[in-house]
Amino acid sequence: MAIQLPFKFSGSSSDALSGGRNPSKMMEYDQPLVWVTLLLMLFGMVMVYSASIALPDSPKFANYKNNYFVQRQAIFIVVSVIAALFVFRIRIATWQRYAPLMFVGTLVLLTIVLIPGIGVSVNGAQRWLNLKIFNLQPSEVMKIAAVLYAADYTVRKQEYMHKLTKGFMPMAAAITLIGGLLLLEPDLGAFGVIVCIAMGILFLGGINIVWFGGIVMLLVATFGAIIALSPFRRARMFAYLDPWQEDNALDKAYQLTHSLIAFGRGEFFGVGLGGSVEKLHYLPEAHTDFIMAVIGEELGLAGVLIVIAMFYWLVKRAFDIGRQAIAIDQVFAGLTAKGIGIWIGVQTFINMGVNLGLLPTKGLTLPLMSYGGSGVLFNCVGLAILLRIDYENRVMMRGGRT
């Protein structure tokens, strides 16, 4: 049964190539993209319930009901879908026009969150703004703002992409400013994702390959210095390198070791939905950052591969839509689509890499699936923009106007 979205092509655009005699077989919107997004969110909601059902047994969550987190996640999903429907109606040209303003506005939010008494601090990190209904995380807004701004910047500065001072340096200054604000929260994970988004779009936009290689090496050195100069991050890195050493396993590598134990228990087909032992107060943040470990334990390698396959398809589809947009001379739309693909792909890779012990522990959620209002909301907004790009591609290929 097909999902019915509140839009239709006009007869003039849908039949433009056929003269109205033989209607095009092309779908009005990308149904598989919608279905995969909904399946990931609904699957995530089930796993959030499984991972959080035992939390009220601990003193920290004693006042919560067993279904507290899944109820809130369901509300987040409904609100996110409604927001996505509104976002879908906004033309891509409008996003391009207001991209710089959105970028500046999000910088203001990143500044406000650092003000004592305004920003909400959780586990030593001050990353949220209390909006009464839910806590807004400005770094999630910045991921979309960075995609739109980097795409718009690349289009505006296309003739300077091979020059360091006029092509790269202004964007580097903007990313440095974002990095400074995010490191004050601190949120190195979000900074890493935003750097990948900006650099990826600049690379796809035609930046000089020599400068790009040098910049990548500089960024690697910068992140290395950030880790080396921070005692906490340095200790976490050493713990990551030897997580089973007794002191590390009981301290900095505690999450990592229990995540690996969860994957080990799951084997090929898992211990069964709801049967996780690690979620019973052994694995911290099992319903947020480490939800993939619960999937691995309960559904095994089979469940993990299904999730990876869905995210792979989502990222590949974003790049396909972007390539199609560029082919019909919609460069901003094409770079935006590919930027959304980079965002989802990089954040998914980091989250899964952390869960599997391939990367040092970082506080990044799994897109669409982990518990959290800001994450699900802005993931849906980003994918609604992607769906709009595909919609406009289809209209233009039929000879219509967006």
matplotlib code that plots the C-alpha trace (Angstrom):
import matplotlib.pyplot as plt

x = [0.0, 1.6, 2.0, -0.2, 1.6, -0.2, 1.1, 0.5, 2.0, 0.0, -1.2, 0.9, 4.2, 3.5, 2.3, 4.7, 6.8, 3.9, 1.5, -1.1, -1.7, 0.6, 1.1, 4.7, 5.4, 7.7, 6.5, 5.4, 7.9, 10.6, 8.5, 11.5, 13.2, 10.1, 9.7, 13.3, 13.3, 10.1, 11.3, 14.5, 12.6, 10.1, 12.8, 14.7, 11.6, 11.3, 14.9, 14.7, 11.9, 13.9, 17.0, 15.3, 12.6, 14.8, 16.1, 13.5, 15.1, 18.1, 18.0, 18.8, 15.6, 13.5, 10.7, 10.3, 7.9, 9.1, 7.5, 8.7, 11.4, 9.4, 6.4, 8.6, 10.4, 7.0, 6.0, 9.4, 8.7, 5.2, 6.4, 9.4, 7.2, 4.8, 7.8, 9.2, 5.9, 6.0, 9.7, 9.0, 6.8, 9.6, 11.3, 15.1, 15.6, 14.2, 16.7, 19.5, 18.4, 18.3, 21.2, 23.7, 21.0, 20.3, 24.0, 24.4, 21.3, 22.6, 25.9, 23.9, 22.3, 25.6, 26.8, 23.6, 23.9, 27.2, 25.7, 25.5, 21.9, 20.6, 22.4, 21.4, 24.3, 24.1, 27.0, 29.4, 28.5, 26.5, 24.9, 21.1, 18.6, 15.5, 12.4, 10.1, 8.6, 12.1, 15.7, 17.0, 20.6, 21.9, 24.7, 22.0, 20.6, 24.2, 24.6, 21.8, 22.9, 26.5, 25.1, 23.1, 25.7, 28.6, 26.5, 25.5, 29.1, 30.5, 28.0, 28.7, 32.5, 32.8, 35.3, 37.5, 37.5, 41.1, 42.4, 43.3, 42.6, 39.3, 38.1, 39.0, 40.0, 36.5, 34.9, 37.8, 37.2, 33.5, 34.3, 36.9, 34.4, 31.9, 34.7, 35.6, 32.0, 31.5, 34.8, 33.6, 30.5, 32.4, 31.2, 34.2, 32.0, 29.6, 32.6, 34.1, 30.8, 30.5, 34.1, 33.4, 30.3, 32.0, 35.1, 33.1, 31.0, 34.1, 35.8, 32.7, 32.4, 35.9, 38.3, 42.0, 43.0, 46.5, 45.1, 42.5, 45.1, 47.1, 44.0, 43.1, 46.5, 46.2, 42.8, 44.2, 47.1, 44.5, 42.3, 45.4, 46.5, 43.1, 43.2, 46.8, 46.3, 43.1, 43.9, 40.4, 40.5, 44.1, 43.1, 40.1, 42.4, 44.8, 41.9, 40.6, 44.0, 43.9, 40.3, 40.6, 43.4, 41.8, 41.9, 40.7, 37.9, 36.5, 36.9, 37.4, 36.8, 33.8, 31.3, 33.4, 34.1, 30.4, 29.5, 31.9, 30.5, 27.0, 28.0, 29.8, 26.7, 24.6, 26.6, 24.8, 21.1, 21.0, 19.6, 16.1, 14.3, 14.1, 16.7, 19.7, 21.6, 24.0, 21.1, 20.4, 22.5, 25.8, 26.0, 25.5, 23.5, 22.2, 19.1, 21.1, 24.7, 25.0, 21.7, 23.6, 25.2, 21.7, 20.7, 23.8, 23.1, 19.3, 19.3, 22.8, 24.9, 21.8, 20.1, 23.3, 23.7, 20.1, 20.6, 23.9, 22.2, 19.4, 21.8, 24.0, 20.9, 19.9, 23.4, 23.7, 20.2, 21.3, 24.3, 22.2, 19.7, 22.5, 24.2, 20.8, 20.3, 23.8, 23.1, 20.1, 22.2, 20.8, 24.2, 23.1, 20.4, 22.9, 25.6, 23.0, 21.7, 25.3, 26.0, 23.0, 24.4, 27.8, 26.2, 24.1, 26.9, 29.7, 27.6, 26.4, 29.9, 31.2, 28.4, 28.8, 32.5, 32.4, 30.0, 32.2, 35.4, 36.8, 36.9, 37.4, 34.2, 32.4, 28.9, 27.2, 23.8, 22.7, 20.7, 16.9, 17.2, 18.7, 16.6, 16.4, 14.2, 16.7, 18.4, 15.3, 13.7, 16.6, 17.4, 13.8, 14.2, 17.4, 15.7, 12.6, 14.9, 16.5, 13.0, 12.2, 15.3, 14.3, 10.7, 12.0, 14.3, 11.3, 9.2, 12.0, 12.7, 9.0, 9.4, 7.5, 8.4, 9.1]
y = [0.0, 3.3, 6.2, 9.2, 12.5, 15.8, 16.8, 15.9, 16.8, 19.1, 17.6, 20.0, 18.9, 15.2, 14.8, 17.3, 14.7, 12.6, 15.2, 14.0, 10.7, 8.3, 9.4, 8.8, 5.7, 7.7, 7.8, 11.2, 10.9, 8.5, 5.9, 3.6, 6.6, 7.3, 3.7, 3.1, 6.3, 5.2, 1.6, 2.9, 5.2, 2.5, -0.2, 2.3, 2.9, -0.8, -1.0, 2.1, 0.4, -2.8, -0.9, 1.4, -0.9, -1.8, 1.7, 2.6, -0.2, 2.1, 5.0, 7.6, 6.7, 5.6, 8.1, 7.1, 4.4, 1.5, 3.0, 6.6, 6.6, 4.8, 7.1, 10.1, 8.6, 7.9, 11.6, 12.7, 10.6, 11.9, 15.5, 14.9, 13.4, 16.4, 18.8, 16.9, 17.3, 21.1, 21.2, 19.2, 22.0, 24.6, 25.0, 24.4, 27.9, 29.2, 27.1, 28.5, 32.1, 31.8, 29.4, 32.2, 33.6, 30.1, 29.5, 32.8, 32.1, 28.7, 30.2, 32.4, 29.3, 27.6, 30.8, 31.0, 27.4, 28.2, 30.9, 29.7, 29.3, 29.0, 26.0, 22.7, 20.5, 16.7, 14.5, 17.5, 18.6, 21.8, 21.1, 21.7, 24.6, 23.9, 24.6, 23.2, 20.6, 19.1, 20.0, 21.5, 20.6, 23.4, 21.2, 19.1, 22.2, 23.2, 19.9, 21.0, 24.6, 23.4, 21.4, 24.3, 26.9, 24.9, 24.1, 27.7, 28.9, 26.5, 27.6, 31.3, 30.9, 28.4, 30.5, 30.7, 27.0, 26.6, 29.5, 29.2, 32.8, 33.4, 29.8, 27.9, 30.4, 32.0, 28.6, 27.5, 30.5, 29.7, 26.0, 27.1, 29.4, 26.4, 24.2, 26.7, 26.9, 23.1, 22.3, 24.6, 22.5, 20.1, 18.1, 16.8, 14.3, 16.8, 19.0, 16.0, 15.4, 19.1, 19.2, 16.1, 17.7, 21.0, 19.4, 16.8, 19.4, 21.6, 18.5, 17.7, 21.3, 21.3, 22.6, 22.3, 18.7, 19.7, 22.2, 19.6, 17.0, 19.5, 20.6, 17.0, 16.5, 19.7, 18.6, 15.3, 17.0, 19.4, 16.7, 14.8, 17.9, 18.4, 14.9, 15.1, 18.4, 17.2, 14.9, 13.4, 12.7, 11.4, 9.0, 7.8, 7.2, 5.1, 3.1, 2.5, 1.1, -1.4, -1.7, -5.1, -3.9, -4.0, -0.3, 0.7, -1.9, -0.5, 3.1, 4.8, 1.7, 0.5, 1.3, -0.1, -3.5, -4.0, -3.0, -5.7, -8.2, -7.5, -8.1, -11.3, -12.6, -11.9, -14.1, -14.7, -14.4, -12.9, -13.9, -12.7, -9.4, -8.2, -10.7, -8.4, -8.7, -5.8, -3.3, -4.3, -1.4, -2.8, -0.8, 3.0, 4.9, 1.7, 3.6, 6.4, 6.2, 2.4, 1.2, -0.6, -2.9, -3.8, -4.6, -6.8, -8.7, -9.2, -9.7, -10.8, -10.3, -10.6, -7.6, -5.5, -6.3, -5.3, -2.0, -1.4, -2.3, 0.2, 3.0, 2.1, 2.3, 5.7, 7.2, 5.8, 7.2, 10.6, 10.6, 9.3, 12.2, 14.7, 13.4, 13.6, 17.2, 18.2, 16.5, 18.9, 21.9, 22.2, 22.4, 23.8, 21.0, 18.4, 19.4, 19.7, 16.1, 14.8, 16.8, 15.1, 11.8, 12.6, 13.7, 10.6, 8.3, 9.8, 10.0, 6.4, 5.2, 6.9, 5.6, 2.0, 2.3, 3.3, 0.5, -2.1, -0.8, 0.5, 4.1, 5.8, 6.4, 9.5, 10.8, 10.5, 9.0, 6.6, 8.7, 8.1, 5.2, 6.5, 8.1, 11.8, 14.6, 16.9, 14.1, 12.5, 15.8, 17.2, 13.9, 14.0, 17.6, 16.8, 13.8, 15.9, 18.4, 15.4, 14.2, 17.7, 17.7, 14.4, 15.8, 18.8, 16.6, 14.6, 17.7, 19.2, 15.9, 15.9, 19.4, 21.1, 23.9, 23.6]
z = [0.0, -1.1, 1.3, 0.2, 0.6, 0.4, -3.1, -6.7, -10.0, -12.1, -15.4, -17.4, -15.8, -15.5, -19.1, -20.6, -22.3, -23.5, -24.7, -22.2, -24.2, -22.3, -18.7, -17.4, -15.4, -13.1, -9.4, -8.1, -5.2, -4.0, -2.1, -1.2, 0.4, 2.6, 3.5, 4.5, 6.6, 8.4, 8.9, 10.5, 12.9, 13.8, 14.2, 16.4, 18.5, 19.2, 20.2, 22.4, 24.2, 24.6, 25.7, 28.2, 29.7, 32.7, 33.4, 36.1, 38.3, 38.9, 41.4, 38.6, 36.8, 39.7, 39.0, 35.4, 34.1, 32.0, 28.9, 29.5, 26.8, 24.1, 24.6, 24.2, 21.2, 19.6, 20.1, 18.7, 15.6, 15.0, 15.5, 13.2, 10.4, 10.6, 10.5, 7.5, 5.6, 6.1, 5.2, 2.0, 0.8, 0.8, -2.5, -2.7, -4.1, -0.8, 1.2, -1.0, -0.4, 3.3, 3.9, 5.1, 7.5, 8.8, 9.3, 11.3, 13.4, 14.3, 15.4, 17.7, 19.2, 19.7, 21.6, 23.7, 24.8, 26.5, 28.7, 32.3, 33.5, 29.9, 28.5, 30.0, 31.3, 31.2, 32.3, 32.2, 28.6, 28.1, 24.7, 25.1, 25.3, 27.5, 25.4, 28.1, 25.7, 24.9, 25.0, 21.7, 20.7, 18.5, 17.1, 15.4, 13.7, 12.7, 10.7, 8.4, 8.4, 7.5, 4.5, 3.1, 3.8, 2.3, -0.8, -1.3, -0.6, -3.2, -5.8, -5.1, -5.1, -7.9, -9.9, -6.8, -5.8, -7.0, -5.0, -1.3, -0.1, -1.8, -2.2, 1.0, 3.7, 4.3, 4.7, 6.9, 9.1, 9.5, 10.4, 12.9, 14.6, 14.8, 16.1, 18.8, 20.0, 19.9, 21.8, 24.6, 25.1, 24.6, 21.5, 19.5, 17.7, 16.2, 15.2, 13.4, 11.5, 10.5, 9.3, 7.1, 5.7, 4.8, 3.4, 1.5, -0.2, -1.0, -2.5, -4.6, -5.6, -7.3, -4.7, -5.7, -5.0, -3.8, -1.3, -0.3, 0.6, 2.6, 4.4, 5.3, 6.8, 8.7, 10.1, 11.2, 13.0, 14.6, 15.9, 17.1, 19.0, 20.5, 21.9, 23.0, 24.9, 26.7, 29.6, 29.5, 25.7, 26.0, 28.8, 26.7, 23.7, 25.7, 27.2, 23.6, 22.6, 25.5, 26.7, 28.4, 30.8, 34.2, 35.1, 31.7, 31.6, 34.9, 34.0, 30.6, 28.5, 30.5, 27.8, 25.1, 26.8, 27.6, 24.1, 22.7, 25.2, 23.9, 20.3, 21.4, 23.1, 20.0, 17.7, 14.4, 15.2, 18.7, 22.0, 21.0, 21.1, 24.7, 25.9, 26.3, 29.5, 28.9, 28.9, 32.5, 33.9, 32.6, 29.3, 29.9, 27.4, 25.8, 24.4, 22.9, 21.8, 22.2, 20.8, 18.0, 20.7, 22.0, 18.4, 18.0, 21.3, 20.7, 16.9, 16.2, 13.1, 11.0, 12.6, 12.4, 8.7, 8.0, 9.7, 7.8, 4.5, 5.1, 6.0, 3.0, 0.7, 2.2, 1.7, -1.8, -2.7, -1.5, -3.8, -6.7, -6.2, -6.0, -9.2, -10.9, -9.8, -11.0, -14.4, -14.9, -13.8, -10.3, -8.6, -5.2, -4.9, -6.0, -3.5, -0.8, -1.5, -1.4, 1.7, 3.4, 2.3, 3.8, 7.1, 7.5, 6.3, 8.5, 11.6, 11.1, 10.5, 13.6, 15.8, 14.6, 14.7, 18.3, 19.2, 17.5, 18.9, 15.6, 16.8, 20.2, 22.2, 21.2, 22.1, 18.7, 18.3, 15.5, 13.0, 13.1, 15.6, 18.9, 21.5, 21.3, 20.1, 18.3, 16.5, 15.1, 14.2, 12.3, 10.6, 9.3, 8.2, 6.3, 4.6, 3.8, 2.0, 0.1, -0.9, -2.1, -4.3, -5.8, -6.3, -8.1, -10.2, -11.4, -12.2, -14.2, -16.1, -17.0, -18.4, -15.6, -13.2, -9.5]

ax = plt.figure().add_subplot(projection="3d")
ax.plot(x, y, z, "-o")
ax.set_aspect("equal")
plt.show()
